[in-house]
Amino acid sequence: MARRPMVLLVDDEIAILQVVSDLLESAGYEVATASDGEAALRNLRAREPDAVVLDVMLPHKSGLDVVREMRSDPALARTPVVLMTAVPWSTDAEPAHGCVVVHKPFTVERLLGAIEGLLRERTG
């Protein structure tokens, strides 16, 4: 049996963690969660997920700080990231470091499409 792709889901809102985690699991992903930027980095280094779904506004370290640290770490630099934000923000205003930006509220199709697209790019 093939291994299910693992997604690290990071958001400080418990309801979003639960709903999106259930959504990802029902779509066939293994899911790990974290609720702040520091925990996200610990999980990233311990689990090496196939992709990360990361809120921009997090306690302790923002999602953008997490991405900057990922991109400077050779072991994590190529990990695909979907950035979630409720703030009107464009990738032109702030470097997205190769991430896909999904605005909250998002549709199931938009989130899954972003993850699947990044995983396809990674595996070529």
Disulfide bonds with the S-S distance in Angstrom:
none
